[in-house]
Amino acid sequence: MLEPQQGATYDQQLAIAQAAEREGFDGFFRSDHLMRFDDEDPGPGPTDSWITLAGIARETNRIRLGTLVTSMTFRFPGMLAIEVAQVDAMSRGRVELGLGAGWYDPEHHAHAVPFPPLGVRFEMLEEQLQIVLGLWATRRGDKFSFEGEHYTVEDSPGLPKPAQQPHPPIIIGGAGSKRTPRLAAKYADEFNVPFHAVDDFNKAVGRVRKACEEQGRDPSSLVYSAAVNVDIRANSADKIVDELSQFKEAGAARLYMQLLDTADVEQVSVIATEVNPHL
């Protein structure tokens, strides 16, 4: 999992993705941001998530592709449904959509993107989930309509359809105590806890499991995952294995390894050799 807004070209991201595929990893995921989080050299500047994943989709064969996570503020729901469905088709069914409410206000102000208050963004996020899933679920020849507080859809044909049916997996992440668990229980195929300690992971998963039970959903029907920063150059393989194993033992079925040095393609092979066999 990469953070390309910190400075990464498309070619650098492609090189990491292709190395990950060669080394037997299961997925290549990236953040969806428009600016660095600090004042250091921004390098080439941001790359668009779904344009990047579309290109990588055509230059890989097996690896899963997705976002952790796309900010719903960046795209209208109908356009998001089209983009993700198209990349899913381009990848022959390897796309996963992580979707969140967004949080980094400076990147919005710097790119003329509206940034409503948090409560409003969560309302918009839920409507986007309803619309995207509704468009994908609409049978060919039928029309989809939706009227919400923030978005209205009138007689959409719901095209194109994604390659995966009934739809690409939806990932909802975060460690919020109320709104996030409810949304994950209602809409997600996977719940991700990004960059938190194992104890926080356990608490967040517990809240989602409880929300599932309250909604009559089997909590085991979700995939539970964690995102962890991995710096193989600064830490021993034993230390990394120990940290990742704790998440595995806590019930994480997936681990996203965040690599911050996008110029270091060799680190992928080192992790595959020194870390993966011990998980």
HELIX and SHEET records of a PDB file:
HELIX    1   1 PRO A    4  GLN A    6  5                                   3    
HELIX    2   2 TYR A   10  ARG A   22  1                                  13    
HELIX    3   3 SER A   49  ARG A   58  1                                  10    
HELIX    4   4 MET A   72  PHE A   74  5                                   3    
HELIX    5   5 PRO A   77  MET A   90  1                                  14    
HELIX    6   6 ASP A  105  ALA A  110  1                                   6    
HELIX    7   7 LEU A  118  ALA A  137  1                                  20    
HELIX    8   8 ARG A  179  TYR A  187  1                                   9    
HELIX    9   9 VAL A  198  GLU A  214  1                                  17    
HELIX   10  10 PRO A  219  SER A  221  5                                   3    
HELIX   11  11 ALA A  237  GLU A  249  1                                  13    
HELIX   12  12 GLU A  266  GLU A  274  1                                   9    
HELIX   13  13 ASN A  276  HIS A  278  5                                   3    
SHEET    1   A 4 GLY A  27  ARG A  30  0                                        
SHEET    2   A 4 ARG A  64  THR A  67  1                                        
SHEET    3   A 4 VAL A  95  GLY A 100  1                                        
SHEET    4   A 4 THR A  70  SER A  71  1                                        
SHEET    1   B 7 GLY A  27  ARG A  30  0                                        
SHEET    2   B 7 ARG A  64  THR A  67  1                                        
SHEET    3   B 7 VAL A  95  GLY A 100  1                                        
SHEET    4   B 7 ILE A 170  GLY A 173  1                                        
SHEET    5   B 7 GLU A 190  PRO A 194  1                                        
SHEET    6   B 7 VAL A 223  ASN A 229  1                                        
SHEET    7   B 7 ARG A 254  GLN A 258  1                                        
SHEET    1   C 2 PHE A 144  GLU A 147  0                                        
SHEET    2   C 2 THR A 152  SER A 156 -1                                        
END                                                                             
